[in-house]
């Protein structure tokens, strides 16, 4: 499933003090009150600051991505893509610590924001959008990898297949170890 989220404000808009907001609406969904509080009070800083308006069975989500922009994956090297995937797994563990499991929200490239295009843990933020299907996080990360790794680049296509294989047994630690080794191998190749 893909979510259509508007692009962040342009540099000119930001210079003029334009405070960009991103809005999404959702119907036929019931968010637990504790999740709403965690998100609106920004207790879990992994998610972009947001406000929620609830009317009956309808929600309006308003995000405030100040200082953040949607991560541009088009020219990102494989090393950064793998680091992003690895850090998204760590971020998911952090959201679980805040009672928002990885199955609770969508994980799509369009929902990943960062400071200055960096993929380190401190720079990454996610737009929270509920996953009504509650897909297991390990499947989401494989689908995410499939979407960001280029099928036209042999190395990236093979990496997507290896990620899929590492995630298959259902042990997220196995996938993390695989990614850690792959990242280290690429670091060594760069030096």
C-alpha positions as CSV (number, residue, x, y, z in Angstrom):
1,X,0.0,0.0,0.0
2,X,1.3,3.4,-0.9
3,X,0.4,6.7,0.8
4,X,0.4,10.0,-1.1
5,X,2.1,12.5,1.1
6,X,2.8,16.0,-0.3
7,X,6.4,17.1,-0.8
8,X,8.1,19.2,1.9
9,X,8.3,23.0,1.5
10,X,10.8,24.4,-1.0
11,X,14.0,26.2,0.2
12,X,12.3,29.5,-0.9
13,X,9.2,28.7,1.2
14,X,11.4,27.8,4.2
15,X,13.4,31.1,3.8
16,X,10.1,33.1,4.0
17,X,9.2,31.4,7.2
18,X,6.6,29.1,5.7
19,X,5.6,26.5,8.3
20,X,4.7,23.4,6.3
21,X,2.0,21.0,7.5
22,X,1.1,17.7,6.0
23,X,-2.4,16.5,6.4
24,X,-3.9,13.0,6.0
25,X,-7.4,11.8,6.8
26,X,-8.5,8.3,7.7
27,X,-11.9,6.8,8.3
28,X,-13.2,3.5,9.7
29,X,-10.3,3.2,12.2
30,X,-10.1,3.3,15.9
31,X,-6.8,4.4,17.5
32,X,-6.2,3.5,21.1
33,X,-6.2,6.6,23.4
34,X,-2.7,5.8,24.7
35,X,-1.3,5.7,21.1
36,X,-3.0,9.1,20.4
37,X,-1.4,10.6,23.5
38,X,2.1,9.1,22.8
39,X,1.9,10.6,19.3
40,X,0.4,14.0,20.0
41,X,2.6,14.6,23.1
42,X,5.7,13.5,21.1
43,X,6.7,11.0,23.7
44,X,8.2,8.8,20.9
45,X,10.5,11.2,19.0
46,X,10.9,8.7,16.2
47,X,7.7,10.0,14.7
48,X,7.3,13.5,13.1
49,X,5.4,15.8,15.5
50,X,1.7,15.6,14.8
51,X,-1.7,16.5,16.0
52,X,-4.8,14.4,15.7
53,X,-8.4,15.5,15.4
54,X,-11.0,12.7,15.9
55,X,-14.6,13.1,14.8
56,X,-16.6,9.9,15.2
57,X,-14.9,7.2,13.2
58,X,-12.8,9.7,11.3
59,X,-9.3,11.0,12.0
60,X,-7.4,13.9,10.7
61,X,-3.6,13.7,11.1
62,X,-1.6,16.9,10.8
63,X,2.2,16.6,10.8
64,X,4.7,19.3,11.5
65,X,8.0,18.3,9.8
66,X,9.9,21.4,10.8
67,X,13.6,21.0,9.9
68,X,12.8,17.7,8.1
69,X,12.3,16.8,4.5
70,X,11.2,13.6,2.8
71,X,14.3,11.4,2.3
72,X,15.4,11.5,-1.4
73,X,16.4,7.9,-2.2
74,X,16.9,8.4,-5.9
75,X,20.6,8.9,-5.9
76,X,21.4,7.3,-2.6
77,X,24.3,4.8,-2.7
78,X,23.8,1.2,-1.6
79,X,25.8,1.8,1.7
80,X,23.3,4.6,2.7
81,X,20.3,2.5,1.7
82,X,21.5,-0.5,3.8
83,X,22.2,1.9,6.7
84,X,18.7,3.3,6.4
85,X,17.2,-0.2,6.5
86,X,19.2,-1.1,9.5
87,X,18.4,2.1,11.3
88,X,14.7,1.7,10.5
89,X,14.8,-1.7,12.3
90,X,16.4,0.0,15.3
91,X,13.8,2.8,15.2
92,X,11.0,0.1,15.1
93,X,12.5,-1.4,18.3
94,X,12.3,2.1,19.9
95,X,8.7,2.5,18.9
96,X,7.9,-0.8,20.4
97,X,9.5,0.4,23.7
98,X,6.8,3.2,23.5
99,X,4.0,0.6,23.0
100,X,3.7,1.3,19.3
101,X,4.8,-1.9,17.6
102,X,6.2,-2.0,14.1
103,X,3.0,-3.7,12.9
104,X,1.0,-0.6,13.9
105,X,2.2,1.9,11.3
106,X,3.0,1.9,7.6
107,X,6.6,1.8,6.5
108,X,6.9,3.4,3.1
109,X,9.7,5.4,1.5
110,X,7.2,8.3,1.2
111,X,6.8,8.3,5.0
112,X,10.5,8.6,5.9
113,X,11.8,12.1,6.7
114,X,15.3,13.2,7.7
115,X,17.4,16.2,8.7
116,X,19.5,17.3,5.7
117,X,19.0,13.9,4.0
118,X,21.1,12.0,6.5
119,X,20.2,8.4,7.4
120,X,21.7,8.2,10.9
121,X,19.4,7.4,13.9
122,X,19.3,10.9,15.2
123,X,18.2,12.4,11.8
124,X,15.5,10.0,10.8
125,X,11.8,10.4,11.6
126,X,8.7,8.6,10.4
127,X,5.2,10.0,9.6
128,X,2.9,7.9,11.6
129,X,0.1,6.5,9.5
130,X,-1.8,3.5,10.9
131,X,-1.4,0.1,9.2
132,X,-4.9,-1.3,9.4
133,X,-3.6,-4.7,8.0
134,X,-1.2,-4.9,10.9
135,X,1.5,-6.5,8.7
136,X,4.4,-8.0,10.6
137,X,7.4,-5.6,10.7
138,X,9.8,-8.1,9.1
139,X,7.6,-8.2,6.0
140,X,7.4,-4.4,5.9
141,X,11.2,-4.0,6.0
142,X,11.6,-6.5,3.1
143,X,8.9,-4.7,1.1
144,X,10.7,-1.4,2.0
145,X,14.0,-2.8,0.8
146,X,12.4,-4.0,-2.4
147,X,11.1,-0.5,-3.1
148,X,14.3,1.4,-2.5
149,X,16.9,-1.0,-3.9
150,X,17.1,-0.6,-7.7
151,X,16.2,-3.7,-9.7
152,X,18.3,-2.3,-12.6
153,X,21.5,-2.4,-10.6
154,X,22.8,-6.0,-10.1
155,X,24.4,-5.4,-6.7
156,X,21.2,-3.8,-5.3
157,X,18.9,-6.5,-6.9
158,X,21.0,-9.2,-5.3
159,X,21.0,-7.4,-2.0
160,X,17.2,-7.2,-2.0
161,X,17.1,-11.0,-2.5
162,X,19.6,-11.6,0.4
163,X,17.6,-9.3,2.7
164,X,14.4,-11.3,1.8
165,X,16.3,-14.6,2.6
166,X,17.7,-13.3,5.9
167,X,14.2,-12.1,7.0
168,X,12.3,-15.3,6.0
169,X,12.9,-17.4,9.1
170,X,11.2,-14.6,11.2
171,X,14.3,-13.8,13.3
172,X,14.8,-10.0,13.1
173,X,18.2,-10.4,14.8
174,X,19.4,-12.6,11.9
175,X,18.4,-9.8,9.5
176,X,20.2,-7.2,11.7
177,X,23.4,-9.3,11.7
178,X,23.2,-9.7,7.9
179,X,22.8,-6.0,7.5
180,X,25.6,-5.2,9.9
181,X,28.0,-7.5,8.0
182,X,26.9,-6.0,4.7
183,X,27.4,-2.5,5.9
184,X,30.8,-3.3,7.3
185,X,31.8,-5.0,4.1
186,X,30.9,-1.9,2.1
187,X,32.7,0.3,4.6
188,X,35.8,-1.8,4.1
189,X,35.5,-1.6,0.3
190,X,35.2,2.2,0.5
191,X,38.5,2.4,2.5
